[in-house]
Amino acid sequence: MGQEFPREIADLQAVQAFYRTVLESHLGHSVPQPEAVTVSSGTAGQAEALRNWLDLLDMAITPPMLREALKHAGGLEQAHPLLRYFVAKASSRAGDRDKADCVITYLFRTPPAGTANSWQRSDTDITYYHLSQAALAFEAELYRALGDVTMESMAEAQVQLLREFEYFHQELEEFRHFDQITDSGIVQRVRELKHSLGKSFYHPDSLAMMAAWNDVFGRKFDELFHDAARQIKTFAENVKRDGGSIMSRVEGDITVKQLTEIETQQILADEYRNAQDRFRKVSQFKKAVDHKKSGRSSYPPAPARPLPAPAPGPISLGTPPSAPPPQPAASVPPSAPSRSQARAEAEVLAVPPSPAVQNAVQEGKLHSTRETIKQYVRGADAKMAALVPVKHTRINLSPAEVDAFKADYPGEKSFRADYAGILMILVSYQVRMLIEVDEYNQKCGSAYLWKPHADALGYLLSTFERVTLEAEQIKTLAQQRGLQEKANALGATVERVRKYAQTVSQTLQAADQSFIG
């Protein structure tokens, strides 16, 4: 025991000296020390006094302060004592955990001089295999830096948590734009995982994996952030060069002046938790600029609106007739009216809305349908939750669909959120088609009143292909992750809604041919 205190005290004194240097550079004056800290006894009492003093200084030192100090005036002589200090302290405070994160990331990015970097920092598109190999090599360096510290094996539950980094890495590989990072909520989810590790966070196995992750994610984050900022400022400069006012609006309340005021280095230097609002603002600006440059609606254009036509016969809800594979759905084509003049005059024709308005209306109805089903499923008895009333009938939800409507992932961009979201969208499409078919059949004897429902069905059918493509991508991802049950459940939902969509499409086309002929 007598030999342990000199080593610990030396580390604590090194950390205290480093902390005082950081604080004095920020305050501009010296930081006084308590007398108990200055007494050199090499005993347990001195070690305790230093730990208590550093516990107080930790309340004053923020993670960005430590990160910048290591970057500009650090070295292994500072980083190694800091590492041993945080591992021995094993604090559950978020600030201490974040500072330990800064230390291991610095060590990962700064290998010992004169030694080969066996955990080579590859490009940001590094595969997970190479990432895990880098973590394994860095783990050996951490054990060397910690010396004779004895670490117990991690519990299986904590080891399982570390495996989540493979799925985080799969998401990272798909990021191409900064707003994808902010929309995904991946930073917060990684923080929550680190918190869930508890004291196992400070185990070398955990620290090594997190250091490798911090490095590759940090570089990807910086790369996409700077790219977004560059595009935003370039857009603002082009507006000013073309004579536009800096107070002109880009979209909503966003002005050109706001685009020019982004300070990238200042934002990146701040602690992530404090800078979240500014990161979200940059993401919002980037989306506004992209939308302004593209000049396109967020949704595919609705089918062309035909001239008023005689109402075809009602749509059958039975099994689709034998017919060639359905073509992309379209509205009923134009033809000359054949109803009596009196009947036509009795129905007032409104000016058709623009395609953008029509798209927005249909998307609004889909969203409303989704929320209505969600409220019903969450409020219904467990036995009745799968039987959703729709007009004069009911639809049966699968267990996976019920779970999707019961799940709650607000603002989260993750596999589980995407999986639940696509199931809800598919069910919403089926319900919307059922409703529009019912309305269409009720008004098919009218000269014109059937028309909005035919157009609505045309929009649903024409955009359904996009939804099925998204569903297939998520299904493939589920299979890659070994989630075959989820893949099968999603495939069953897609097939059910696709068959009904084909029935509606083929019957609309058949009805079209019947009155054209």
N, C-alpha and C positions, 0 to 999 in steps of 0.2 A: 504493500500500500504506500510505503514511504517513497517509492520511485514513481508512483502514478501522479502525485500532486505536482512535482516539478514540471512534468510534460504538460499537464492540464493548465497549470498556472502560466507557463510560457505561451500557450495558445491563447489563453484569455487575455494576457497582456498585449499580445500582438493584435488581437481583435480590438481591444480598447484603444490602442494607439491609432489603428486605422480609423475607427469610429470618430475619435477626437479630431483627426485630420479632416475628415469629411465634414463634420459639423462646423469646425472653425473656418473652413473655406466658404461655407454658406453663411455663417453668422458674421464673419469679418472680425472676430475677436476670439480670445482664448476661452477654453471651457475648463472651469475649475473641477478638481477631483476631490472626492471625500478622502479623509485621512486614512480610513481603513484600507483603501485601495493602494495607497502609496507605501504601506508597511510591507516590507519583504520578509516574510517568515517562512515561506515554503510549506505552510501547513494547510490543513483543511479549512481553517478559519479564513485564511487569505483567499483561497479558492472560492469559498462561499461569498465573501465580500465582492470579489470580482464578478461572479455570476449575477449577483443582485444588482450591481452597478450597470452591467451590460444589459440586464433586463430592462432597466430604465432607459438606457441609451437606444435600445431597440424601438422604443416608442417614438423616438425622435428621428431615427434613420428610416427613410422610405425606400422601397425597392428601386425606384428610378435613381435615387441618390447613390445607392450602393452600386448599381449597374454602371452608372457613368464613372464613378470613382475607380472601379476595377478596369474599365475600358481605357481610362486616360492615365492612371497612376498605379495600376495594379500589377500583380505578378504572382508567381506561385508562393512567394514568401508571405503574401497577404491571403491568397485564395485558399491555400491548404489549411491554415489555422481557422479560417472562416468555415470551411467545410466541416472540420472536426468539431467546431463549436456548435454548429446547427444540428449535426447528427447526434451529438451528445445531449443537446438541449431537447430535441424532438418535440418542439412546441406545436401545439394545435392551432395557434393563432395564424390567421390568413397572411398577415404581414410577414411573419417569420418564414412561413412556407414559401412565399413569393421571393424573399431574399435568398433562401436556399436554392430556389429555382435559378435565380440570377447567377449564383456562384457556380453551380454545376454546368450551366450553359457557357459561362466564361471559360471554365476548364475544358469543356468539350471543344470549344473553338480556339483554345490556346494550348496546344500540346507542349510538353516540356521541351525546352531548347536542346538541340543536339540529339533528339530521339526521333525515330520514324513515327509518323502519325498513323498508327494501325487502325484507327477508326475514321478513315478518310471521309471528309465532307464532300459528298458527291453533289451533283446538280439537284435542283429542287424536284426533279421528276424521278428521283431515286426510287427503286422498287422497295417493297416492305422487307423483302429478304435481305437486301443490302443494309437497310436501316437497322434491322434486328442484329445483323452481324457487327455493325458499327457500335451498337449499344453493348453487345457482349464484350468487344475489345475494350471499350471505355470502362466497363465494369471492373476489369482487372486493374486499370489505372486508379480507380476510386479506392479499391482495396489497398493498393500500395500507399496511397495518400493517407488513408485512415490508420495505417500502421497495424498495431496489434489489437485493434478493436474487435471484440467478438460479437457477431451478429447471429441471432437465431433465425432459423428458416422462416420464410413468410408463410402465412396460412394459405390454404388452397383458395379460399374466397378472395384474398387479396391478389393472388397470382392470376385468378380469373379476371379480375378487374383490369390488370395490366394487358390482358389479351385484347381488350377493347381498342387499344391503340392501332391494331390492324384494321379495324373498321373505320376509325378516324382517318387512317392513311388512305383508305379507299375513297373516302369523301374528298380528301385533299387532292388526289389525282384528278378529280373532275372539275376543280375550280379553275376557271379561266378569267373571271372578272372579280373585282373587289367586292361588289355587292353580293356575290354568291357566298362569300365568307361571312359577311354581316347578317345576311338572311338565314344562313344555316344555323346560327347559334353555336357553332362548334367551339368557340373560345370558352363560352360559359360551360358547355358540357364537359370539356376537358378539365376546367377548374373544379367542377363538381366531382369528377372522378378522382382528382388528386385529393380533394377533401375527404372523400369516402375511404381513401386508403388509411386514414388515421396516422398512427405512428409508423406504419409500414411505408409511408411516404419517404422516410429517411433511410430506408434499407437500400444498400448499394444496387440491388436488382432494380428497384423502382427508380432510383436516381439516374441510373445509366440509361434506362429506356426513355425517361422524361427529358434528359439532356439531348439525346438524339432527336426526339420529337420536337423539342423547343427550337433546335437549330434549323431543321428542315422547314418546319411550319413558319418560324420567324422570317426566314428568307423569302418564302412564298408570299407571306403577308406583306412584307415590305415591297416586294416586286410588284404585286398587284395594286397596292396602295399608291405607289409612286406613278404607276401607269394611269390609274384613275385620275389622280391629281393633275398629271400632265395633260390628259385629254380635256379635263374641265377647264384648265387655264388656257389651253390652246383655243378652245371654243370661245372663251371670253375675249381673248385677244383678237380673234377674227371678227367678232361682233363690233368691237371698238374700232378696228381698222376699217371696217366697212361703213363707219359713220354712225353706228348704233349707240344709243344712250346706255350708260352703265346702270341706269335705273330701270331699263326695260325688263320686262318679265320674261323668263325662260319658260317657266311652267308654274302655274299656281302662284304662290307667293315668292318663288325663287327668282331673284334678280341677278343680272350680270355682275353687279357690284359684289354680291355675296360669293360668286365664283372666283373673283380675283383676290379675295381675302383669305384664302386657304393657306395656312402656314404648316407645311408638311412636317418639317423638322421639329417644330414646337409640339405638334400633336403626337408624333412618335416618341418624343422624349418623355412624355407624361406617362403615368401609370395607366395601364389599360382600363382599369375600373373607373378612373376619373376621366378618361378620354372617350368612353363609349359613345356618348352623345355626339361628339365631334366625328367619330368614325361613321356613325349612322348618317350624320349630315353629309359627309363626303359621298357615301353610298347613294343618298337621295339625290344629290347634285348630279352624280354620274348617270343615274337613271333618267333624270330630266334632260340632260345633254344628249344621251342616246336617243331618247324619244324625239327630241327636237330635230336632231340630225336625220333620223330615219323618216320622220313625217308620216309614219304608218300607225294604223290602229293596232292595239294589242292582240286583237283576235282576227282570224281569217275572215275575208269578206263574205257576207251573206250571199245566198244564191240570188241571181237576178230576179227582179220582181216582174212577173208577167202582167199583161193587160187583163182586165176582168174577163173571166171565162165562165161558161156554163158549169154548174156544179156537177162533178162526177158522182158516182154511186158511193155508198158508205164503204169504209175500210173494214175488211174482215180481220178479226183477231185470232183466227184459227191458224192452222199449220200453213206455212207459205207454199204456194203452188210450185210445181216443177217449172223452173225457168232458168235462163242463163244466169251466171253470176251477176249480182247486182252491180250497177255502175254507181259512181258517186251520186248521192241523192241530189235532186234538183226540184225546184218548185214546179207546179203544174204548168205546162207551156201555154202560150196564148192561143186563143181561138175566138171566133166571132160569137157574141152573146146570142142565145137562142130563147131566153126567157121573155115573157110578155113585158111590154113597156110599163104597164102599171106596176108589175112586181119590181122592176128595176128602179122605178121612181120612188118606190116606198122605202128603199134602202139608200141611205146617204153615204156617198163615197168620200172618204177623207183623203187628203193629200198624203201619199205614201211617205213614210219617214226615210231618212237617208240610211244607207247601209250601216254606217257607224252607229247610228241611234238604234237601228234594228238589232245589231249585234249586242249592244249594251243592254237592251231590254231582255233579250234571250239569256244572256249571262246572268242578269239580275234574277230572272226567274229560276235559273238553275241553282243559284246561291240560296234563294229563298226556300226552294224545295229541300235542299240539303239541310238547312237549319231547322225546317219543320220536322223532317224525319229524325234529326238528332234530338230535338226536344221530346218527340214522342217516345223514342227508344229509351232515353234516359229517365223518362217519367213513368213508363209503363211497367206493369208487373213483369217479373222475370219470364213467366210463361207466355206472356202476350207480346213481349218486345220484338219478337221476330215476325209478327203479323202486322204489317203497316197498312192502314186503310188508305186507299187511293180512289177518289171519286166513288164509283159504285162497286168497287171491288177491293181486293187486298193483294199485297205481294208478300211472299215469304222470303225473309232475309236468311242468309246462311249464318252459321255461328261467327265466321270471320267478319262478315258484314256488320253484324250486331256489335261485335267488339270494336270495329272501326268507328261506329257512330258513338260508342260510349267513351272512346279514348279522348284524351284532351292534351294536345301538343301545341298550344298557342305560340305562333311565331317561330316554331322550331323547324329547322331544315335538316332532316336526318332520314335514315332509311325507314324507321318505324313511322315517322310522320308522313313520309311520301307513300308508304304502303297503305296506311289508313286513309289518306287523302284520295288516292286513286280509286279505292273501293267505294268511298262515298260519292265520288264523281260518277262512277259507272252506274251506281244505283239511282242517282239523281237523273241521269240521262234516261234510264228506263222509265222512271216515274213520269218525267216530263213528256215522254213519247206517249205513254198511256193516257195522260190527261189531254194532250192535244188530239189524239185519235178520237177520244170520246167527244170532245167539242166539235171536231170535224164531222163526225157522223151525225151529230145532232143538227148540224146546220148545212148538211150537204144538199138539202132541198132548196136552199136559198140561192139567189143569183150571185151574191157577193160575200155573204157572211162567212162562208167556209174558207175564204181566201187567206185571212191572217193565220189560220191554223195550219193550212197547207204550207205557208211560208215558214212557220215555226218548225214544222216537221222537216222541211228542207234544210233549215239551218242546223238542227240537231243531227240530222243524218250526214251532212257535209262536214261537220266538225268532229263527228264521232271517230273518224279514222285517226285524227290526231290523238284522241284520248286512248285509243287502243294501242297506238305506237308507244305512248308513255307507259301504259300498263305492261306491255311486253318487255320494255327495258327494266322495269322494277321486278318483273317476274324472273328475268334472267339474273338480276343481281341477287334475288332471294336464292336461286339455285346455286349460284357461285358461293354463297355463304352457308350452303348446306341446309337451308330452310325449305325443304321440299314440301312440307305441309302448307306453308304459306304460299309457295309458288302454285301448288295445285288448287288452293282455294281461290287465288286471284284468277287463275286460268279458267276455272268454272264460272266465275262471275262474268268474265269477258265473253265467254262462249254463249252464256244465256242472253246477255244484252245484245250481242252481235246477231244472234238468230232472230230476236224480236225486231231489231233494226232492219234486217234483210226482209222480213215479212212486210214491214211498213213500206220500205223502199219499192219492193216488187209490186205491192198492191197499188201504190200510188201510180207507178208506171203503167200498170194494167188498166187502171181507171182512166188515166190520161189517154191511152190508146183507144179505149171504148168510146169516148165522146169525140175524139178527133175523127175516128172512122165514121 
